[in-house]
């Protein structure tokens, strides 16, 4: 597969590990982006939401403590994007990007639609 595939991956997350394993089982070579170690930029988050066809509010983990502490549900898209950059644990995972499209691996099999011809 093309090197245009990336997975925003958290190795501690079972869904993220399962999605990565599924890509490997299907011989899909993906660049692994450990976004907790190297947080994504605002521009990358905006691009991810565009590729997913959703808003930043749709790709935020609402169960995280920082979400509640910062009353993130009341933030506008710009402020929430900044909060996710500062607190990458808020980003839903895993997100797989391939050829200008993206999918969230919940369930992991949902990312396979990116590779159908």
C-alpha positions in Angstrom: 0.0 0.0 0.0 0.9 3.6 -0.5 2.8 5.6 2.2 -0.1 8.0 2.2 -1.7 6.0 5.0 -1.3 7.3 8.6 -2.8 6.1 11.9 -3.1 8.4 14.9 -2.3 5.8 17.4 -2.3 5.4 21.2 -0.5 2.1 22.0 -2.3 1.9 25.4 -5.8 1.9 23.7 -7.2 -1.5 22.8 -9.2 -0.2 19.8 -6.1 1.6 18.5 -4.0 -1.6 18.9 -6.8 -3.6 17.2 -7.0 -1.2 14.3 -3.2 -1.2 13.8 -3.3 -5.0 13.8 -6.1 -5.0 11.3 -4.1 -2.8 8.9 -1.1 -5.1 9.3 -3.2 -8.2 8.6 -4.4 -6.5 5.4 -0.9 -5.7 4.4 -1.6 -1.9 4.7 1.6 -0.1 5.6 0.8 2.9 7.8 2.9 5.7 9.3 2.2 5.5 13.0 1.6 8.9 14.6 1.9 8.7 18.4 -0.1 11.8 18.9 0.3 11.7 22.7 4.1 12.0 22.3 3.9 14.6 19.5 0.6 16.4 19.7 -1.0 17.4 16.4 -1.3 21.0 15.3 -4.5 23.0 15.0 -4.2 22.8 11.2 -3.9 19.0 11.4 -7.0 18.8 13.6 -9.0 21.0 11.2 -7.9 18.9 8.3 -8.9 15.7 10.1 -12.4 17.0 10.8 -12.7 18.0 7.1 -11.6 14.5 6.0 -14.0 12.9 8.5 -16.8 15.2 7.6 -17.5 16.2 11.2 -16.8 18.9 13.7 -14.1 18.9 16.4 -16.8 18.2 18.9 -17.4 14.8 17.2 -13.8 13.6 17.6 -13.3 14.6 21.3 -13.3 12.1 24.1 -16.0 13.4 26.4 -15.3 11.0 29.2 -11.8 12.4 29.9 -11.4 14.4 33.1 -9.9 17.4 31.4 -13.0 17.6 29.2 -15.2 18.0 32.3 -12.7 20.2 34.1 -12.5 22.7 31.2 -16.3 22.5 30.5 -15.2 21.7 27.0 -18.8 21.0 25.8 -19.5 24.7 26.1 -16.4 25.8 23.9 -16.7 26.9 20.3 -14.8 24.9 17.7 -11.7 27.2 17.7 -11.3 27.1 21.5 -12.0 23.3 21.6 -9.4 22.7 18.9 -6.8 24.7 21.0 -7.8 22.6 24.0 -7.2 19.3 22.1 -3.8 20.6 20.9 -2.9 21.3 24.6 -4.4 18.1 25.8 -4.0 15.4 23.1 -5.6 12.8 25.3 -8.9 14.4 24.3 -8.5 13.2 20.6 -10.7 10.2 19.7 -8.6 7.3 18.6 -7.6 5.7 16.4 -8.0 7.8 13.3 -6.7 6.4 10.0 -6.0 8.7 7.1 -5.6 7.4 3.5 -5.6 9.4 0.3 -7.3 12.4 1.6 -10.0 10.5 3.6 -10.2 9.5 7.2 -12.1 7.1 9.4 -12.2 6.5 13.2 -11.4 2.9 14.1 -14.5 2.4 16.3 -15.0 -0.4 15.5 -11.6 -1.2 14.0 -13.2 -2.6 10.8 -14.7 0.8 9.9 -11.3 2.0 8.6 -11.2 -0.7 5.9 -13.7 1.3 3.9 -10.9 3.7 3.2 -9.2 1.1 1.1 -12.1 -0.2 -1.0 -11.6 0.6 -4.7 
